[in-house]
């Protein structure tokens, strides 16, 4: 029987800690360390490329599935990258939710979204055709980022709902591509 190792919930909640622990268990500490260093380098490069473009700005990361919006939390997947690693401000609607009541993906109604003051919206759409009726909504059109043309639909294969060095790098690449123009 092969050896089995179980990661604690505390370790799996932080992809960096999980990667380090897995590297340790597999005897590949140096590879894990190199992956973390490469990711941190990418964060610094992205910050440098976007210098001045994100200061004082906020970003909302919305996931639309089964005709329901979810706002990605500040500590989950792309939220951890945008708000944690890049230091971008979370949107007003996210900061209104008490931290103890937050989930990884916070359901939000279109009516509540009409109160969103984020400068940019990154929309992760997992079901084809959902945005068509959304874009026609009068409530959607009242959102400042929508009025300004700052809504970016992310490809469902770009890892905005996942955590890890590779997923984080893909998110950083997307942000550079759309905001670094």
Secondary structure, DSSP 8 states (H G I E B T S, - for coil): --------HHHHTSHHHHHHHHHHHTT-HHHHHHHHHHHHHHHHHHHHHTTTTSTT-EEEEEEEETTEEEEE-TTSHHHIIIIIIS--EE-HHHHTS-GGG--SEEEE-HHHHTT---SEEEEEE-STTHHHHHHH-HHHHTSHHHHTT-EEEE-TTS-TT--SHHHHHHHHHHHHHHH--
